Amino acid sequence: MDAKKMNGVHLHAKGFENAVPKAYAVEGIPSCFLIDRQGKIINSNPSRPSGAGIVKEIQDALRE
C-alpha cells in the first residue's frame, strides 16, 4: 500500500472465511464499500477510490 501510495482504509483478511469478508459479503478483490458511522453499508458499489465521483459520494453520505 505504501509503495503504490494507496490512500484510504485497507483491510487484509486471510481468505474469504474471516470475519470482515463474511460481515460485508465480500466476494472478490478488490472490493470497495461506503460504510456509515454505524457500520452499515450505504453503497456496495461506489465509484472507484481513484475516480472523480467518489468525493461527491462521500460528501453526500456525510450529509445523511
All heavy atoms as TSV, in Angstrom:
chain	resi	resn	atom	element	x	y	z
A	1	MET	N	N	0.823	-1.184	0.000
A	1	MET	CA	C	0.000	0.000	0.000
A	1	MET	C	C	0.875	1.259	0.000
A	1	MET	O	O	0.564	2.204	-0.704
A	1	MET	CB	C	-0.921	0.024	1.210
A	1	MET	CG	C	-1.865	-1.131	1.348
A	1	MET	SD	S	-2.975	-1.215	-0.034
A	1	MET	CE	C	-3.482	-2.884	0.087
A	2	ASP	N	N	1.916	1.234	0.797
A	2	ASP	CA	C	2.797	2.397	0.875
A	2	ASP	C	C	3.522	2.637	-0.443
A	2	ASP	O	O	3.594	3.763	-0.910
A	2	ASP	CB	C	3.823	2.225	1.998
A	2	ASP	CG	C	3.196	2.257	3.380
A	2	ASP	OD1	O	2.095	2.838	3.517
A	2	ASP	OD2	O	3.794	1.698	4.310
A	3	ALA	N	N	4.033	1.572	-1.047
A	3	ALA	CA	C	4.800	1.718	-2.281
A	3	ALA	C	C	3.954	2.299	-3.412
A	3	ALA	O	O	4.436	3.084	-4.209
A	3	ALA	CB	C	5.383	0.370	-2.702
A	4	LYS	N	N	2.697	1.937	-3.455
A	4	LYS	CA	C	1.807	2.438	-4.509
A	4	LYS	C	C	1.027	3.670	-4.081
A	4	LYS	O	O	0.178	4.153	-4.805
A	4	LYS	CB	C	0.859	1.335	-4.954
A	4	LYS	CG	C	1.592	0.195	-5.619
A	4	LYS	CD	C	0.653	-0.715	-6.337
A	4	LYS	CE	C	1.413	-1.825	-6.976
A	4	LYS	NZ	N	1.664	-1.638	-8.367
A	5	LYS	N	N	1.298	4.143	-2.850
A	5	LYS	CA	C	0.642	5.335	-2.305
A	5	LYS	C	C	-0.884	5.237	-2.376
A	5	LYS	O	O	-1.568	6.140	-2.834
A	5	LYS	CB	C	1.151	6.590	-3.000
A	5	LYS	CG	C	2.635	6.781	-2.776
A	5	LYS	CD	C	3.159	8.012	-3.426
A	5	LYS	CE	C	4.646	8.063	-3.077
A	5	LYS	NZ	N	5.422	8.907	-3.851
A	6	MET	N	N	-1.402	4.098	-1.908
A	6	MET	CA	C	-2.841	3.854	-1.924
A	6	MET	C	C	-3.448	4.402	-0.637
A	6	MET	O	O	-3.147	3.910	0.445
A	6	MET	CB	C	-3.113	2.359	-2.069
A	6	MET	CG	C	-2.579	1.796	-3.370
A	6	MET	SD	S	-2.737	0.018	-3.499
A	6	MET	CE	C	-4.479	-0.124	-3.784
A	7	ASN	N	N	-4.280	5.421	-0.772
A	7	ASN	CA	C	-4.911	6.058	0.377
A	7	ASN	C	C	-6.168	5.310	0.791
A	7	ASN	O	O	-6.665	4.472	0.061
A	7	ASN	CB	C	-5.268	7.510	0.042
A	7	ASN	CG	C	-4.034	8.338	-0.228
A	7	ASN	OD1	O	-3.017	8.160	0.410
A	7	ASN	ND2	N	-4.131	9.239	-1.183
A	8	GLY	N	N	-6.684	5.654	1.945
A	8	GLY	CA	C	-7.932	5.065	2.424
A	8	GLY	C	C	-7.677	4.002	3.466
A	8	GLY	O	O	-6.542	3.774	3.892
A	9	VAL	N	N	-8.738	3.361	3.877
A	9	VAL	CA	C	-8.650	2.282	4.855
A	9	VAL	C	C	-8.568	0.974	4.090
A	9	VAL	O	O	-9.414	0.682	3.249
A	9	VAL	CB	C	-9.881	2.276	5.790
A	9	VAL	CG1	C	-9.834	1.090	6.724
A	9	VAL	CG2	C	-9.957	3.576	6.559
A	10	HIS	N	N	-7.555	0.205	4.360
A	10	HIS	CA	C	-7.369	-1.076	3.691
A	10	HIS	C	C	-7.372	-2.164	4.754
A	10	HIS	O	O	-6.670	-2.065	5.760
A	10	HIS	CB	C	-6.040	-1.101	2.935
A	10	HIS	CG	C	-5.949	-0.030	1.899
A	10	HIS	ND1	N	-6.434	-0.197	0.635
A	10	HIS	CD2	C	-5.466	1.229	1.963
A	10	HIS	CE1	C	-6.239	0.907	-0.053
A	10	HIS	NE2	N	-5.654	1.799	0.739
A	11	LEU	N	N	-8.175	-3.169	4.524
A	11	LEU	CA	C	-8.246	-4.295	5.444
A	11	LEU	C	C	-7.678	-5.517	4.764
A	11	LEU	O	O	-7.927	-5.750	3.585
A	11	LEU	CB	C	-9.697	-4.565	5.850
A	11	LEU	CG	C	-10.419	-3.397	6.507
A	11	LEU	CD1	C	-11.879	-3.738	6.719
A	11	LEU	CD2	C	-9.753	-3.026	7.811
A	12	HIS	N	N	-6.937	-6.292	5.503
A	12	HIS	CA	C	-6.376	-7.527	4.967
A	12	HIS	C	C	-6.896	-8.685	5.795
A	12	HIS	O	O	-6.751	-8.715	7.016
A	12	HIS	CB	C	-4.849	-7.486	5.017
A	12	HIS	CG	C	-4.227	-8.748	4.511
A	12	HIS	ND1	N	-3.613	-9.636	5.344
A	12	HIS	CD2	C	-4.164	-9.276	3.269
A	12	HIS	CE1	C	-3.177	-10.656	4.635
A	12	HIS	NE2	N	-3.498	-10.458	3.374
A	13	ALA	N	N	-7.532	-9.608	5.137
A	13	ALA	CA	C	-8.020	-10.804	5.812
A	13	ALA	C	C	-7.460	-12.007	5.068
A	13	ALA	O	O	-7.368	-11.997	3.842
A	13	ALA	CB	C	-9.543	-10.835	5.808
A	14	LYS	N	N	-7.103	-13.001	5.790
A	14	LYS	CA	C	-6.523	-14.199	5.175
A	14	LYS	C	C	-7.652	-15.101	4.682
A	14	LYS	O	O	-8.037	-16.051	5.336
A	14	LYS	CB	C	-5.630	-14.914	6.161
A	14	LYS	CG	C	-4.411	-14.111	6.530
A	14	LYS	CD	C	-3.535	-14.812	7.534
A	14	LYS	CE	C	-2.350	-13.929	7.878
A	14	LYS	NZ	N	-1.498	-14.544	8.878
A	15	GLY	N	N	-8.190	-14.768	3.535
A	15	GLY	CA	C	-9.237	-15.582	2.930
A	15	GLY	C	C	-10.624	-15.016	3.155
A	15	GLY	O	O	-10.834	-14.136	3.984
A	16	PHE	N	N	-11.557	-15.535	2.399
A	16	PHE	CA	C	-12.930	-15.051	2.445
A	16	PHE	C	C	-13.724	-15.602	3.629
A	16	PHE	O	O	-14.861	-15.211	3.846
A	16	PHE	CB	C	-13.657	-15.383	1.140
A	16	PHE	CG	C	-13.125	-14.615	-0.031
A	16	PHE	CD1	C	-12.296	-15.220	-0.963
A	16	PHE	CD2	C	-13.445	-13.283	-0.195
A	16	PHE	CE1	C	-11.804	-14.510	-2.042
A	16	PHE	CE2	C	-12.951	-12.553	-1.268
A	16	PHE	CZ	C	-12.128	-13.176	-2.185
A	17	GLU	N	N	-13.156	-16.497	4.394
A	17	GLU	CA	C	-13.868	-17.107	5.520
A	17	GLU	C	C	-13.647	-16.371	6.839
A	17	GLU	O	O	-14.151	-16.786	7.868
A	17	GLU	CB	C	-13.473	-18.579	5.663
A	17	GLU	CG	C	-13.868	-19.427	4.463
A	17	GLU	CD	C	-15.369	-19.354	4.173
A	17	GLU	OE1	O	-16.177	-19.460	5.102
A	17	GLU	OE2	O	-15.724	-19.186	2.990
A	18	ASN	N	N	-12.903	-15.280	6.833
A	18	ASN	CA	C	-12.670	-14.499	8.050
A	18	ASN	C	C	-13.813	-13.537	8.320
A	18	ASN	O	O	-14.690	-13.337	7.484
A	18	ASN	CB	C	-11.343	-13.756	7.955
A	18	ASN	CG	C	-10.162	-14.703	8.110
A	18	ASN	OD1	O	-10.293	-15.773	8.681
A	18	ASN	ND2	N	-9.021	-14.314	7.595
A	19	ALA	N	N	-13.799	-12.910	9.479
A	19	ALA	CA	C	-14.913	-12.078	9.946
A	19	ALA	C	C	-15.243	-10.907	9.031
A	19	ALA	O	O	-16.415	-10.670	8.731
A	19	ALA	CB	C	-14.623	-11.576	11.359
A	20	VAL	N	N	-14.256	-10.151	8.591
A	20	VAL	CA	C	-14.539	-8.957	7.778
A	20	VAL	C	C	-15.161	-9.324	6.433
A	20	VAL	O	O	-16.213	-8.791	6.083
A	20	VAL	CB	C	-13.288	-8.068	7.610
A	20	VAL	CG1	C	-13.535	-6.956	6.610
A	20	VAL	CG2	C	-12.867	-7.498	8.952
A	21	PRO	N	N	-14.554	-10.230	5.657
A	21	PRO	CA	C	-15.199	-10.578	4.385
A	21	PRO	C	C	-16.605	-11.160	4.574
A	21	PRO	O	O	-17.509	-10.868	3.793
A	21	PRO	CB	C	-14.267	-11.617	3.768
A	21	PRO	CG	C	-12.954	-11.400	4.423
A	21	PRO	CD	C	-13.260	-10.884	5.790
A	22	LYS	N	N	-16.796	-11.942	5.610
A	22	LYS	CA	C	-18.129	-12.501	5.868
A	22	LYS	C	C	-19.119	-11.408	6.252
A	22	LYS	O	O	-20.256	-11.398	5.788
A	22	LYS	CB	C	-18.068	-13.559	6.968
A	22	LYS	CG	C	-17.557	-14.881	6.494
A	22	LYS	CD	C	-17.659	-15.901	7.611
A	22	LYS	CE	C	-17.399	-17.289	7.086
A	22	LYS	NZ	N	-17.609	-18.301	8.116
A	23	ALA	N	N	-18.705	-10.487	7.096
A	23	ALA	CA	C	-19.608	-9.437	7.575
A	23	ALA	C	C	-20.091	-8.556	6.436
A	23	ALA	O	O	-21.226	-8.078	6.458
A	23	ALA	CB	C	-18.904	-8.589	8.642
A	24	TYR	N	N	-19.245	-8.331	5.443
A	24	TYR	CA	C	-19.599	-7.439	4.350
A	24	TYR	C	C	-19.854	-8.178	3.034
A	24	TYR	O	O	-19.966	-7.559	1.987
A	24	TYR	CB	C	-18.533	-6.356	4.190
A	24	TYR	CG	C	-18.521	-5.423	5.374
A	24	TYR	CD1	C	-17.557	-5.518	6.360
A	24	TYR	CD2	C	-19.523	-4.477	5.524
A	24	TYR	CE1	C	-17.575	-4.671	7.462
A	24	TYR	CE2	C	-19.547	-3.629	6.618
A	24	TYR	CZ	C	-18.563	-3.740	7.579
A	24	TYR	OH	O	-18.595	-2.907	8.665
A	25	ALA	N	N	-19.958	-9.488	3.088
A	25	ALA	CA	C	-20.258	-10.319	1.916
A	25	ALA	C	C	-19.297	-10.039	0.756
A	25	ALA	O	O	-19.709	-9.912	-0.391
A	25	ALA	CB	C	-21.707	-10.141	1.485
A	26	VAL	N	N	-18.014	-9.953	1.065
A	26	VAL	CA	C	-17.006	-9.729	0.037
A	26	VAL	C	C	-16.869	-11.002	-0.781
A	26	VAL	O	O	-16.668	-12.082	-0.247
A	26	VAL	CB	C	-15.640	-9.353	0.658
A	26	VAL	CG1	C	-14.561	-9.276	-0.397
A	26	VAL	CG2	C	-15.758	-8.056	1.418
A	27	GLU	N	N	-17.006	-10.847	-2.089
A	27	GLU	CA	C	-16.914	-11.999	-2.984
A	27	GLU	C	C	-15.751	-11.888	-3.961
A	27	GLU	O	O	-15.482	-12.819	-4.707
A	27	GLU	CB	C	-18.221	-12.152	-3.758
A	27	GLU	CG	C	-19.396	-12.465	-2.856
A	27	GLU	CD	C	-20.696	-12.570	-3.607
A	27	GLU	OE1	O	-20.730	-12.286	-4.819
A	27	GLU	OE2	O	-21.700	-12.927	-2.967
A	28	GLY	N	N	-15.088	-10.758	-3.990
A	28	GLY	CA	C	-13.972	-10.572	-4.896
A	28	GLY	C	C	-13.048	-9.481	-4.404
A	28	GLY	O	O	-13.404	-8.716	-3.520
A	29	ILE	N	N	-11.869	-9.458	-4.985
A	29	ILE	CA	C	-10.881	-8.468	-4.590
A	29	ILE	C	C	-10.377	-7.793	-5.855
A	29	ILE	O	O	-10.078	-8.486	-6.830
A	29	ILE	CB	C	-9.726	-9.128	-3.827
A	29	ILE	CG1	C	-10.274	-9.702	-2.543
A	29	ILE	CG2	C	-8.587	-8.179	-3.588
A	29	ILE	CD1	C	-9.286	-10.419	-1.680
A	30	PRO	N	N	-10.263	-6.504	-5.923
A	30	PRO	CA	C	-10.568	-5.574	-4.834
A	30	PRO	C	C	-12.068	-5.339	-4.705
A	30	PRO	O	O	-12.819	-5.501	-5.659
A	30	PRO	CB	C	-9.854	-4.284	-5.251
A	30	PRO	CG	C	-9.869	-4.331	-6.739
A	30	PRO	CD	C	-9.748	-5.796	-7.101
A	31	SER	N	N	-12.490	-4.983	-3.521
A	31	SER	CA	C	-13.874	-4.619	-3.242
A	31	SER	C	C	-13.871	-3.270	-2.549
A	31	SER	O	O	-12.967	-2.956	-1.788
A	31	SER	CB	C	-14.536	-5.641	-2.322
A	31	SER	OG	O	-14.654	-6.885	-2.963
A	32	CYS	N	N	-14.883	-2.485	-2.833
A	32	CYS	CA	C	-14.967	-1.153	-2.256
A	32	CYS	C	C	-16.389	-0.930	-1.765
A	32	CYS	O	O	-17.350	-1.270	-2.458
A	32	CYS	CB	C	-14.588	-0.121	-3.320
A	32	CYS	SG	S	-14.507	1.555	-2.693
A	33	PHE	N	N	-16.523	-0.373	-0.575
A	33	PHE	CA	C	-17.821	-0.101	0.027
A	33	PHE	C	C	-17.791	1.265	0.688
A	33	PHE	O	O	-16.747	1.690	1.167
A	33	PHE	CB	C	-18.142	-1.124	1.134
A	33	PHE	CG	C	-18.110	-2.542	0.674
A	33	PHE	CD1	C	-16.949	-3.288	0.759
A	33	PHE	CD2	C	-19.249	-3.143	0.180
A	33	PHE	CE1	C	-16.915	-4.604	0.347
A	33	PHE	CE2	C	-19.227	-4.464	-0.238
A	33	PHE	CZ	C	-18.056	-5.195	-0.149
A	34	LEU	N	N	-18.932	1.925	0.726
A	34	LEU	CA	C	-19.089	3.099	1.585
A	34	LEU	C	C	-19.856	2.613	2.799
A	34	LEU	O	O	-20.940	2.048	2.670
A	34	LEU	CB	C	-19.859	4.214	0.885
A	34	LEU	CG	C	-19.105	4.995	-0.172
A	34	LEU	CD1	C	-19.991	6.097	-0.743
A	34	LEU	CD2	C	-17.843	5.600	0.375
A	35	ILE	N	N	-19.271	2.817	3.960
A	35	ILE	CA	C	-19.835	2.322	5.211
A	35	ILE	C	C	-20.089	3.510	6.125
A	35	ILE	O	O	-19.211	4.346	6.309
A	35	ILE	CB	C	-18.861	1.321	5.878
A	35	ILE	CG1	C	-18.583	0.170	4.898
A	35	ILE	CG2	C	-19.427	0.818	7.193
A	35	ILE	CD1	C	-17.473	-0.749	5.330
A	36	ASP	N	N	-21.304	3.578	6.701
A	36	ASP	CA	C	-21.621	4.719	7.560
A	36	ASP	C	C	-21.003	4.564	8.939
A	36	ASP	O	O	-20.334	3.566	9.231
A	36	ASP	CB	C	-23.131	4.974	7.624
A	36	ASP	CG	C	-23.909	3.931	8.398
A	36	ASP	OD1	O	-23.309	3.068	9.085
A	36	ASP	OD2	O	-25.148	3.969	8.320
A	37	ARG	N	N	-21.223	5.535	9.770
A	37	ARG	CA	C	-20.597	5.559	11.103
A	37	ARG	C	C	-21.066	4.424	12.005
A	37	ARG	O	O	-20.405	4.083	12.971
A	37	ARG	CB	C	-20.869	6.915	11.758
A	37	ARG	CG	C	-20.121	8.029	11.063
A	37	ARG	CD	C	-20.422	9.374	11.696
A	37	ARG	NE	N	-19.629	10.401	11.048
A	37	ARG	CZ	C	-20.132	11.445	10.437
A	37	ARG	NH1	N	-21.439	11.631	10.392
A	37	ARG	NH2	N	-19.343	12.324	9.866
A	38	GLN	N	N	-22.211	3.837	11.682
A	38	GLN	CA	C	-22.734	2.720	12.472
A	38	GLN	C	C	-22.289	1.367	11.909
A	38	GLN	O	O	-22.653	0.327	12.429
A	38	GLN	CB	C	-24.268	2.773	12.533
A	38	GLN	CG	C	-24.818	3.893	13.401
A	38	GLN	CD	C	-24.667	5.269	12.760
A	38	GLN	OE1	O	-24.883	5.439	11.573
A	38	GLN	NE2	N	-24.266	6.238	13.559
A	39	GLY	N	N	-21.516	1.382	10.836
A	39	GLY	CA	C	-21.023	0.142	10.245
A	39	GLY	C	C	-21.946	-0.441	9.187
A	39	GLY	O	O	-21.708	-1.532	8.695
A	40	LYS	N	N	-22.976	0.283	8.806
A	40	LYS	CA	C	-23.929	-0.174	7.796
A	40	LYS	C	C	-23.409	0.191	6.409
A	40	LYS	O	O	-22.960	1.323	6.176
A	40	LYS	CB	C	-25.282	0.486	8.030
A	40	LYS	CG	C	-26.320	0.135	7.015
A	40	LYS	CD	C	-27.618	0.880	7.284
A	40	LYS	CE	C	-28.555	0.735	6.111
A	40	LYS	NZ	N	-29.641	1.702	6.170
A	41	ILE	N	N	-23.481	-0.751	5.472
A	41	ILE	CA	C	-23.085	-0.475	4.095
A	41	ILE	C	C	-24.137	0.437	3.483
A	41	ILE	O	O	-25.315	0.101	3.454
A	41	ILE	CB	C	-22.967	-1.768	3.269
A	41	ILE	CG1	C	-21.835	-2.632	3.809
A	41	ILE	CG2	C	-22.740	-1.437	1.791
A	41	ILE	CD1	C	-21.728	-3.991	3.158
A	42	ILE	N	N	-23.700	1.594	3.010
A	42	ILE	CA	C	-24.637	2.507	2.363
A	42	ILE	C	C	-24.486	2.475	0.843
A	42	ILE	O	O	-25.353	2.958	0.129
A	42	ILE	CB	C	-24.512	3.947	2.907
A	42	ILE	CG1	C	-23.089	4.476	2.768
A	42	ILE	CG2	C	-24.967	4.017	4.341
A	42	ILE	CD1	C	-22.933	5.926	3.161
A	43	ASN	N	N	-23.388	1.908	0.362
A	43	ASN	CA	C	-23.211	1.723	-1.065
A	43	ASN	C	C	-22.222	0.580	-1.261
A	43	ASN	O	O	-21.071	0.679	-0.851
A	43	ASN	CB	C	-22.705	3.004	-1.732
A	43	ASN	CG	C	-22.708	2.924	-3.254
A	43	ASN	OD1	O	-22.751	1.839	-3.825
A	43	ASN	ND2	N	-22.656	4.074	-3.887
A	44	SER	N	N	-22.684	-0.502	-1.870
A	44	SER	CA	C	-21.813	-1.658	-2.079
A	44	SER	C	C	-21.117	-1.622	-3.437
A	44	SER	O	O	-20.378	-2.538	-3.772
A	44	SER	CB	C	-22.611	-2.953	-1.940
A	44	SER	OG	O	-23.626	-3.003	-2.927
A	45	ASN	N	N	-21.368	-0.576	-4.198
A	45	ASN	CA	C	-20.721	-0.437	-5.493
A	45	ASN	C	C	-20.436	1.037	-5.793
A	45	ASN	O	O	-20.912	1.579	-6.785
A	45	ASN	CB	C	-21.604	-1.049	-6.587
A	45	ASN	CG	C	-20.872	-1.181	-7.895
A	45	ASN	OD1	O	-19.653	-1.256	-7.924
A	45	ASN	ND2	N	-21.618	-1.210	-8.978
A	46	PRO	N	N	-19.669	1.701	-4.928
A	46	PRO	CA	C	-19.377	3.122	-5.162
A	46	PRO	C	C	-18.371	3.294	-6.293
A	46	PRO	O	O	-17.798	2.319	-6.786
A	46	PRO	CB	C	-18.762	3.572	-3.833
A	46	PRO	CG	C	-18.074	2.346	-3.334
A	46	PRO	CD	C	-18.986	1.204	-3.740
A	47	SER	N	N	-18.161	4.539	-6.665
A	47	SER	CA	C	-17.116	4.838	-7.647
A	47	SER	C	C	-15.783	4.340	-7.106
A	47	SER	O	O	-15.583	4.244	-5.891
A	47	SER	CB	C	-17.019	6.354	-7.870
A	47	SER	OG	O	-18.219	6.851	-8.393
A	48	ARG	N	N	-14.877	4.052	-8.012
A	48	ARG	CA	C	-13.547	3.612	-7.580
A	48	ARG	C	C	-12.901	4.711	-6.743
A	48	ARG	O	O	-13.130	5.894	-6.985
A	48	ARG	CB	C	-12.678	3.301	-8.790
A	48	ARG	CG	C	-13.182	2.094	-9.565
A	48	ARG	CD	C	-12.237	1.687	-10.672
A	48	ARG	NE	N	-10.875	1.420	-10.236
A	48	ARG	CZ	C	-10.450	0.278	-9.700
A	48	ARG	NH1	N	-11.290	-0.703	-9.513
A	48	ARG	NH2	N	-9.190	0.125	-9.356
A	49	PRO	N	N	-12.082	4.352	-5.768
A	49	PRO	CA	C	-11.432	5.357	-4.927
A	49	PRO	C	C	-10.629	6.386	-5.723
A	49	PRO	O	O	-10.508	7.522	-5.304
A	49	PRO	CB	C	-10.524	4.524	-4.018
A	49	PRO	CG	C	-11.198	3.202	-3.948
A	49	PRO	CD	C	-11.813	2.985	-5.308
A	50	SER	N	N	-10.119	6.006	-6.866
A	50	SER	CA	C	-9.362	6.943	-7.690
A	50	SER	C	C	-10.250	7.710	-8.665
A	50	SER	O	O	-9.772	8.585	-9.382
A	50	SER	CB	C	-8.281	6.190	-8.479
A	50	SER	OG	O	-8.896	5.209	-9.316
A	51	GLY	N	N	-11.540	7.392	-8.687
A	51	GLY	CA	C	-12.453	8.017	-9.636
A	51	GLY	C	C	-12.911	9.404	-9.198
A	51	GLY	O	O	-12.860	9.763	-8.025
A	52	ALA	N	N	-13.391	10.151	-10.165
A	52	ALA	CA	C	-13.821	11.523	-9.902
A	52	ALA	C	C	-15.094	11.580	-9.061
A	52	ALA	O	O	-15.295	12.524	-8.311
A	52	ALA	CB	C	-14.047	12.249	-11.226
A	53	GLY	N	N	-15.964	10.590	-9.156
A	53	GLY	CA	C	-17.245	10.630	-8.469
A	53	GLY	C	C	-17.212	10.290	-6.994
A	53	GLY	O	O	-18.164	10.576	-6.260
A	54	ILE	N	N	-16.137	9.704	-6.516
A	54	ILE	CA	C	-16.112	9.220	-5.134
A	54	ILE	C	C	-16.191	10.353	-4.119
A	54	ILE	O	O	-16.829	10.210	-3.076
A	54	ILE	CB	C	-14.901	8.305	-4.869
A	54	ILE	CG1	C	-15.063	7.555	-3.536
A	54	ILE	CG2	C	-13.608	9.082	-4.888
A	54	ILE	CD1	C	-16.219	6.606	-3.486
A	55	VAL	N	N	-15.585	11.483	-4.387
A	55	VAL	CA	C	-15.607	12.597	-3.434
A	55	VAL	C	C	-17.039	13.055	-3.192
A	55	VAL	O	O	-17.464	13.216	-2.049
A	55	VAL	CB	C	-14.717	13.771	-3.907
A	55	VAL	CG1	C	-14.908	14.994	-3.030
A	55	VAL	CG2	C	-13.256	13.344	-3.920
A	56	LYS	N	N	-17.817	13.199	-4.254
A	56	LYS	CA	C	-19.216	13.605	-4.112
A	56	LYS	C	C	-20.018	12.540	-3.367
A	56	LYS	O	O	-20.833	12.854	-2.515
A	56	LYS	CB	C	-19.852	13.887	-5.459
A	56	LYS	CG	C	-21.295	14.381	-5.321
A	56	LYS	CD	C	-21.901	14.720	-6.650
A	56	LYS	CE	C	-23.308	15.247	-6.562
A	56	LYS	NZ	N	-24.170	14.736	-5.537
A	57	GLU	N	N	-19.782	11.277	-3.653
A	57	GLU	CA	C	-20.491	10.190	-2.963
A	57	GLU	C	C	-20.213	10.233	-1.455
A	57	GLU	O	O	-21.131	10.062	-0.648
A	57	GLU	CB	C	-20.106	8.844	-3.539
A	57	GLU	CG	C	-20.658	8.618	-4.932
A	57	GLU	CD	C	-20.240	7.287	-5.510
A	57	GLU	OE1	O	-20.368	6.256	-4.817
A	57	GLU	OE2	O	-19.775	7.272	-6.671
A	58	ILE	N	N	-18.969	10.465	-1.089
A	58	ILE	CA	C	-18.618	10.542	0.334
A	58	ILE	C	C	-19.239	11.779	0.965
A	58	ILE	O	O	-19.800	11.707	2.061
A	58	ILE	CB	C	-17.097	10.526	0.521
A	58	ILE	CG1	C	-16.546	9.145	0.117
A	58	ILE	CG2	C	-16.715	10.866	1.961
A	58	ILE	CD1	C	-15.042	9.091	0.026
A	59	GLN	N	N	-19.161	12.911	0.279
A	59	GLN	CA	C	-19.764	14.137	0.812
A	59	GLN	C	C	-21.268	13.965	0.997
A	59	GLN	O	O	-21.821	14.380	2.027
A	59	GLN	CB	C	-19.471	15.316	-0.113
A	59	GLN	CG	C	-18.030	15.750	-0.057
A	59	GLN	CD	C	-17.660	16.775	-1.119
A	59	GLN	OE1	O	-18.299	16.865	-2.174
A	59	GLN	NE2	N	-16.624	17.552	-0.842
A	60	ASP	N	N	-21.942	13.364	0.032
A	60	ASP	CA	C	-23.387	13.110	0.146
A	60	ASP	C	C	-23.682	12.203	1.338
A	60	ASP	O	O	-24.632	12.432	2.088
A	60	ASP	CB	C	-23.938	12.494	-1.130
A	60	ASP	CG	C	-23.963	13.463	-2.297
A	60	ASP	OD1	O	-23.784	14.694	-2.078
A	60	ASP	OD2	O	-24.148	12.993	-3.443
A	61	ALA	N	N	-22.860	11.183	1.526
A	61	ALA	CA	C	-23.071	10.256	2.641
A	61	ALA	C	C	-22.879	10.941	3.981
A	61	ALA	O	O	-23.588	10.647	4.938
A	61	ALA	CB	C	-22.102	9.069	2.513
A	62	LEU	N	N	-21.947	11.871	4.062
A	62	LEU	CA	C	-21.709	12.589	5.321
A	62	LEU	C	C	-22.865	13.522	5.675
A	62	LEU	O	O	-23.059	13.832	6.837
A	62	LEU	CB	C	-20.395	13.376	5.234
A	62	LEU	CG	C	-19.122	12.530	5.230
A	62	LEU	CD1	C	-17.915	13.383	4.937
A	62	LEU	CD2	C	-18.976	11.782	6.535
A	63	ARG	N	N	-23.623	13.964	4.679
A	63	ARG	CA	C	-24.769	14.842	4.941
A	63	ARG	C	C	-25.950	14.080	5.507
A	63	ARG	O	O	-26.841	14.664	6.091
A	63	ARG	CB	C	-25.195	15.541	3.648
A	63	ARG	CG	C	-24.262	16.657	3.198
A	63	ARG	CD	C	-24.942	17.438	2.104
A	63	ARG	NE	N	-24.290	18.049	1.024
A	63	ARG	CZ	C	-23.185	17.757	0.353
A	63	ARG	NH1	N	-22.508	16.776	0.644
A	63	ARG	NH2	N	-22.737	18.445	-0.643
A	64	GLU	N	N	-26.008	12.790	5.252
A	64	GLU	CA	C	-27.158	11.985	5.692
A	64	GLU	C	C	-27.129	11.725	7.177
A	64	GLU	O	O	-26.205	11.788	7.858
A	64	GLU	CB	C	-27.189	10.656	4.922
A	64	GLU	CG	C	-27.435	10.879	3.452
A	64	GLU	CD	C	-27.425	9.581	2.656
A	64	GLU	OE1	O	-27.364	8.495	3.253
A	64	GLU	OE2	O	-27.467	9.665	1.434
